[in-house]
């Protein structure tokens, strides 16, 4: 599509009460700016992001996900405001859409409605029961007459409930004509993009209002807004996955981030948290388990299990209160109460309750490698680096110290039992 999309992401976001740039606050595991860019790239190859506050951090964050973006740095010292943000932009196409980086709920279908209208300017408007904090839009005969920012509005203008949703479509020639004419003679001493509307109206250009849904054009200006936007985004993600066949039990209790993917027949029980770039394939994730940046194939996890980043499970059972970190388990059973970190464990191996890999010595982390058909008894400690061959039995209560262990052996380490006669009575006193 011959459309340029400009995303304004230069602001500090002081109402967020945070040292982090507003557009870098996360919703469902991704920075909110990510969602605006994602929607834009579904439509055009010319996406321009205007940055200023913490620009290096913003640019670095977006480059993790996207190539071929154009970043423009706003001269906020000399040209603050939304109008100032557009002064350094050089769109490739005649139609120019201006989005905000703090609108993560925008969708492709919403953007396309702007392009369908042939007016010189199309601007989004929302009727609100409580318009406090928004710029008011004065509309007559289905044409926008002007916009007034709340801080510059009269008491009469503040009674208007039709507000500016902050997204505009311009013909490029409109911007070329009016941006150089903008003035900062207002309460904030800023250059307002909304003043283009008034100048264009005075020159009898067509300015069409586009009534939009608040749910998609909701701006995020506070931590409360952030939470509300995440609720909406999370509901979208859950519905999308259920539509393609994923079974979510009590879906409103399940947290699923943007990067999570499902394949095949999957069941996710209540209270589960799925984070990062996790892949779940033909697997069952049981109640209140947490999975982060991991791969689970043909396996079941939980309840109350935790897969930390870079874990890979295939044809494996991981039960309750098992924690796996940066480990690959293939065809393994780990029923309960174990920690498996920096490990590779092969087919047919059983991990007894209370088993831990002692992978960290306070300075470095070490690998544990366990072969096929190994039986690890309960309450075993594997002091890495350890390599255990196939067909080995480790007795319950054993501490396996660093080294290599050959196949077809029993590994046993136990302190002999001592029995001290009369100790109970002596310790607690006679008649206790």
C-alpha positions in Angstrom: 0.0 0.0 0.0 1.3 3.5 -0.9 1.0 4.8 2.6 3.6 6.2 5.0 3.0 5.7 8.7 4.6 7.9 11.3 4.7 6.8 14.9 5.3 9.4 17.5 7.4 8.0 20.3 9.4 10.9 21.6 7.6 11.8 24.8 8.8 11.2 28.4 5.4 10.1 29.8 5.7 11.9 33.2 2.3 10.5 34.3 3.8 7.0 34.3 5.9 8.0 37.3 8.8 6.0 36.0 12.4 6.6 34.8 11.7 4.3 31.9 10.5 5.9 28.6 6.7 5.5 28.3 6.7 3.6 25.1 9.1 1.0 26.6 6.6 -0.1 29.3 5.5 -3.6 28.5 2.1 -5.1 27.8 1.9 -8.9 27.5 5.7 -9.3 27.3 6.4 -6.6 24.7 7.0 -2.9 24.8 3.9 -1.0 23.9 5.6 0.7 20.9 6.1 -2.8 19.5 2.4 -3.2 18.9 2.0 0.1 17.0 4.9 -0.8 14.8 3.6 -4.3 14.2 0.2 -3.1 13.1 1.8 -0.5 10.8 4.1 -3.0 9.1 1.1 -5.2 8.2 0.1 -2.4 5.8 3.2 -0.5 4.6 6.9 -0.7 4.0 7.4 2.9 5.1 7.2 3.2 8.9 8.9 6.2 10.5 9.4 6.3 14.3 10.0 9.7 15.9 12.2 9.5 19.0 13.8 11.8 21.5 13.6 10.8 25.2 15.8 7.8 25.8 16.1 7.5 22.0 19.0 5.0 22.1 17.1 2.6 24.4 13.9 3.0 22.3 15.7 2.3 19.0 17.7 -0.7 20.4 14.5 -2.2 21.8 12.6 -2.0 18.5 15.6 -3.3 16.4 15.3 -6.6 18.4 12.0 -7.2 16.5 12.0 -5.2 13.3 14.2 -4.4 10.3 13.9 -1.6 7.8 12.4 1.0 10.2 13.3 4.7 9.8 14.1 6.6 13.0 13.9 10.4 13.2 15.1 12.3 16.2 12.9 15.2 17.2 14.6 18.5 18.1 12.6 18.9 21.3 14.6 21.9 22.5 13.6 24.1 19.6 10.5 22.3 18.3 8.6 20.6 21.1 5.2 19.1 20.7 3.5 16.8 18.1 3.8 19.4 15.4 7.5 19.7 16.1 7.8 15.9 15.9 6.6 15.9 12.3 8.9 18.7 11.1 11.9 16.3 10.6 9.8 13.6 8.9 10.2 12.8 5.2 7.4 10.4 4.1 7.8 8.3 1.1 4.2 8.4 0.0 1.4 10.9 -0.5 -0.9 9.4 2.1 0.6 9.9 5.6 -0.9 8.3 8.8 0.2 9.6 12.2 0.0 7.2 15.1 1.1 7.4 18.7 3.5 5.0 20.2 1.4 4.8 23.4 -1.5 3.2 21.6 -0.7 -0.5 21.7 -4.3 -1.7 21.0 -4.4 -0.3 17.5 -5.1 -2.8 14.7 -4.6 -3.1 11.0 -8.4 -3.0 10.4 -8.6 0.3 12.3 -5.8 1.9 10.3 -7.4 0.9 7.0 -10.5 2.9 7.8 -8.5 6.1 7.6 -7.2 5.3 4.1 -10.7 4.5 2.8 -11.7 8.2 3.2 -10.6 10.6 0.4 -10.6 13.7 2.6 -7.6 15.9 2.8 -7.4 15.2 6.5 -9.1 12.3 8.4 -8.9 12.5 12.2 -10.1 10.0 14.8 -12.7 11.1 17.3 -14.3 9.4 20.3 -17.5 10.4 22.2 -16.7 10.0 25.9 -18.9 10.2 29.0 -16.0 11.7 30.8 -13.7 13.6 28.4 -11.4 14.9 31.2 -7.7 15.1 30.0 -8.4 15.0 26.2 -8.4 17.6 23.5 -12.0 18.5 22.4 -13.1 18.3 18.8 -15.7 20.8 17.4 -17.6 19.2 14.5 -20.4 20.7 12.3 -22.0 19.1 9.2 -19.7 16.1 9.5 -16.7 18.2 9.2 -14.1 19.1 11.8 -13.9 22.8 12.5 -11.1 22.8 15.0 -9.5 21.0 17.9 -8.6 22.6 21.2 -6.3 21.1 23.8 -7.9 20.8 27.3 -5.3 23.1 28.9 -6.2 25.8 26.3 -10.0 25.2 26.3 -12.6 27.5 27.7 -15.2 26.3 30.2 -17.7 26.0 27.4 -15.4 24.0 25.2 -14.6 21.6 28.1 -18.3 20.7 28.1 -17.9 19.1 24.6 -17.6 15.3 25.0 -16.2 14.5 21.5 -12.5 14.1 22.0 -9.5 13.8 19.8 -8.3 10.2 19.7 -4.9 11.3 18.4 -4.6 9.5 15.1 -4.6 11.4 11.8 -4.4 10.8 8.1 -3.0 13.6 6.0 -2.3 14.1 2.4 1.4 14.9 2.2 0.9 18.2 0.5 -1.2 19.3 3.6 1.7 18.7 5.9 4.2 20.4 3.5 1.9 23.5 3.4 1.0 23.9 7.1 3.9 22.5 9.2 6.1 25.5 8.4 3.3 27.8 9.5 2.9 26.3 13.0 3.3 28.6 16.0 4.1 27.8 19.6 2.0 30.7 20.9 0.1 28.7 23.4 0.1 27.8 27.1 2.7 25.0 26.7 4.9 26.8 24.2 4.6 23.8 21.9 4.0 23.2 18.3 0.7 21.4 18.0 -0.1 19.1 15.1 -3.8 19.8 15.8 -3.3 23.5 14.7 -2.9 22.1 11.2 -6.6 21.3 11.4 -7.6 24.9 12.0 -5.4 26.3 9.3 -6.6 23.7 6.8 -10.2 24.5 7.7 -9.6 28.2 7.1 -8.4 27.3 3.7 -11.6 25.2 3.1 -9.9 21.8 2.9 -12.0 18.8 3.7 -11.4 17.5 7.2 -13.5 14.3 8.0 -14.0 13.0 11.5 -13.7 9.2 11.8 -15.5 7.8 14.8 -13.5 5.0 16.4 -13.8 2.6 19.3 -12.1 3.6 22.5 -10.9 0.0 23.1 -8.5 0.2 20.1 -7.5 3.9 20.4 -6.9 3.9 24.1 -3.8 5.8 25.0 -1.6 4.6 27.9 -0.6 7.5 30.1 -0.4 5.9 33.6 0.2 2.6 35.3 -3.5 2.1 35.6 -3.9 2.6 31.8 -1.1 0.1 31.3 -2.9 -2.5 33.4 -6.2 -1.9 31.6 -4.6 -2.1 28.2 -2.9 -5.4 29.2 -6.3 -6.9 30.2 -7.6 -6.1 26.7 -4.5 -7.4 24.9 -4.4 -10.6 27.0 -8.0 -11.3 26.1 -7.2 -10.8 22.4 -4.3 -13.2 22.6 -6.3 -15.9 24.5 -9.2 -15.6 22.1 -6.9 -15.9 19.1 -5.3 -19.1 20.4 -8.6 -20.7 21.3 -9.9 -19.9 17.8 -7.2 -22.1 16.3 -7.9 -25.0 18.7 -5.9 -24.4 22.0 -7.8 -25.5 25.0 -7.6 -22.9 27.8 -9.3 -23.9 31.0 -10.6 -20.8 32.9 -8.9 -18.6 30.3 -9.3 -15.4 32.2 -6.8 -16.8 34.8 -4.1 -17.7 32.2 -1.3 -15.2 31.3 0.0 -15.6 27.8 2.6 -13.2 26.3 2.8 -12.0 22.7 5.8 -14.2 21.9 4.2 -17.5 22.9 3.3 -20.0 20.2 1.2 -23.2 20.2 1.3 -26.1 17.8 -1.1 -29.1 17.6 -3.4 -30.1 20.4 -2.6 -28.3 23.6 -4.3 -28.0 26.9 -3.5 -25.2 29.3 -5.0 -25.3 32.8 -6.0 -22.4 35.1 -3.4 -20.1 36.6 -0.7 -20.9 34.1 1.8 -18.2 33.1 3.5 -18.5 29.7 6.2 -16.0 29.0 8.7 -14.9 26.3 9.4 -16.9 23.2 7.8 -20.1 24.5 6.6 -22.9 22.2 4.1 -25.4 23.4 3.5 -28.3 21.0 1.0 -31.1 21.6 1.4 -30.8 25.3 -0.5 -30.4 28.5 0.4 -27.6 30.9 -1.1 -28.1 34.3 -2.4 -25.6 36.8 -0.3 -22.8 38.2 2.9 -23.7 36.2 5.2 -21.0 34.9 7.1 -21.4 31.6 9.6 -18.8 30.4 11.3 -18.8 27.0 11.2 -22.6 26.7 10.1 -25.3 24.3 7.7 -28.1 25.4 6.9 -30.8 22.9 4.7 -33.9 23.5 5.1 -33.4 27.2 3.2 -32.6 30.3 4.3 -30.0 32.9 3.0 -29.4 36.4 1.0 -28.7 38.3 3.1 -26.0 40.0 6.2 -26.5 37.9 8.6 -23.9 36.7 10.5 -24.0 33.4 13.0 -21.1 33.4 14.6 -19.7 30.2 16.2 -22.0 27.6 14.7 -25.2 28.8 13.6 -27.8 26.2 11.3 -30.7 27.1 10.4 -33.4 24.6 8.4 -36.6 25.4 8.9 -35.7 29.0 6.9 -35.6 32.3 7.7 -32.9 34.7 5.6 -32.9 37.8 4.7 -30.6 40.7 7.4 -28.5 42.3 10.0 -29.3 39.7 12.2 -26.4 38.5 14.1 -26.8 35.2 16.6 -24.1 34.0 18.6 -24.1 30.8 18.3 -27.8 30.4 17.2 -30.3 27.8 15.1 -33.3 28.9 14.2 -35.9 26.3 12.0 -38.8 27.3 12.5 -38.1 31.0 10.3 -38.5 34.1 10.8 -36.0 36.9 7.8 -36.4 39.1 8.2 -33.9 41.8 10.4 -31.7 44.1 13.5 -31.4 41.9 15.8 -28.7 40.5 17.5 -29.5 37.2 19.8 -26.7 36.0 22.3 -26.6 33.1 21.6 -30.3 32.4 21.1 -32.6 29.5 19.1 -35.8 30.3 18.4 -38.5 27.8 15.6 -41.0 27.2 14.2 -43.4 29.8 15.8 -41.7 32.7 13.8 -41.2 35.9 14.6 -38.4 38.3 13.6 -39.1 41.9 12.0 -36.6 44.3 14.4 -34.2 45.9 17.1 -34.5 43.2 19.1 -31.3 42.5 21.9 -30.5 40.1 24.5 -28.4 42.0 25.4 -26.4 39.0 26.9 -23.2 40.5 30.0 -23.0 42.7 29.6 -19.3 43.4 31.8 -18.2 40.5 30.9 -20.4 37.5 28.1 -22.7 36.3 28.7 -26.2 35.2 27.0 -28.9 33.1 25.4 -32.1 34.2 25.0 -34.8 31.5 22.9 -37.9 32.2 22.6 -40.6 29.6 19.7 -43.1 28.8 17.9 -45.3 31.2 19.5 -43.8 34.3 17.6 -44.3 37.6 18.3 -41.4 40.0 17.1 -42.1 43.5 15.4 -39.6 45.7 17.4 -36.9 47.5 20.4 -37.1 45.1 22.8 -34.3 44.7 24.7 -34.1 41.4 27.7 -31.8 41.9 28.6 -30.6 38.4 30.5 -31.0 36.2 29.1 -34.5 36.1 28.7 -36.9 33.2 26.8 -40.2 33.8 26.7 -42.8 31.1 23.7 -45.0 30.1 22.2 -47.7 32.3 23.3 -46.4 35.7 21.5 -46.6 39.0 22.1 -43.9 41.7 21.0 -44.8 45.2 18.7 -42.6 47.2 20.5 -40.0 49.3 23.7 -40.1 47.2 26.0 -37.1 46.6 27.5 -37.6 43.1 30.7 -35.6 43.0 32.2 -34.1 39.9 33.6 -36.6 37.3 32.6 -39.1 34.7 30.8 -42.3 35.6 30.8 -45.4 33.3 27.8 -47.5 32.2 26.1 -50.4 34.1 27.1 -49.4 37.7 25.5 -48.5 41.0 26.6 -45.2 42.5 26.1 -45.2 46.2 27.2 -42.7 48.9 25.8 -43.0 52.4 27.0 -42.4 55.9 26.5 -45.5 58.1 23.6 -45.2 60.6 24.6 -44.8 64.3 22.3 -45.8 67.1 22.7 -44.3 70.6 20.7 -46.2 73.2 18.7 -44.2 75.8 19.3 -40.9 74.0 15.6 -39.9 73.8 15.1 -40.2 77.5 18.3 -38.6 78.4 17.7 -35.6 76.1 14.0 -34.9 77.0 14.1 -36.1 80.6 12.4 -39.0 82.4 8.7 -39.4 81.9 8.6 -37.1 78.9 
